[in-house]
Amino acid sequence: MVIPFSPLPDIKNKVILAPMVPVSFMYKSQSFSTFALVDSGASGAVISTVIADELGIVWEELPVSGGFSVGGTFRSRVFDLLTAEIFDHTFSLKVNIIEGIAPYKCILGQADLFQRAKITFESYRKQLCIEFRKYN
């Protein structure tokens, strides 16, 4: 499946195209749909506390850990009871809930989407290709 790059949200002065996919998260009876950045440099999935709140996750009660990235340090909490759906492919997902990032930020990385699909970035065409693995 070929997906054209989309404009990054929260950038006001110029358009920056990036590999984004539509994703729906489910937890218990709640669901939340958004777009996720597909990031080959990210070790795993990240969602904001706003997304966690919308899903009814009581993230404040989860153990806190610290981390660092290009943007500086952050506080996160691991949550492994989430379900994700991308283009009719549904799978369990372990996410880091990050405090202090933009409200609807979501990143999919190597430990999640990249384990379930072949991802090919074609930046010169401003697109990415996703081929989901077929399970028995």
C-alpha positions, 0 to 999 in steps of 0.5 A: 500500500502506497501512502503519500507523505502528509503535512506535519501538524503544529507547523505554522510557517511552512509545510513539512511533509512526513510519513504519516498513517491513520491509526485508531487506538482502542482500550476497553470500550473507548477508541481514538483515531488520529494520524501517527508519524512513522519513525524508523529512528524511534524504538517504539510507540509514543502517545500523548497524555491527551490521547491516553485521557481520551482512551480512559487510561489512568496513566497517572497511576503507572510507574514513571521513568525518565528518558531523553531525545533530541528534544530534551528530557521527558517523563514517560509511562509504559502501557501495554494493553492498547490495541491499534488498527491501521488499514484494517490490520489490528494488533496489540501495542505497547506504548510510552505515554509521554508527558508534555508533548503536543496534545495529539502526538503519536509516533510508531516505531521499530518495536511495533509497526516495523515488526508487523510490516515491511516499510519502505520510505521513498522520500524522493517520491514523498511517499512510503510503502507498507506491506503488512505481513500475512499471519496464518 
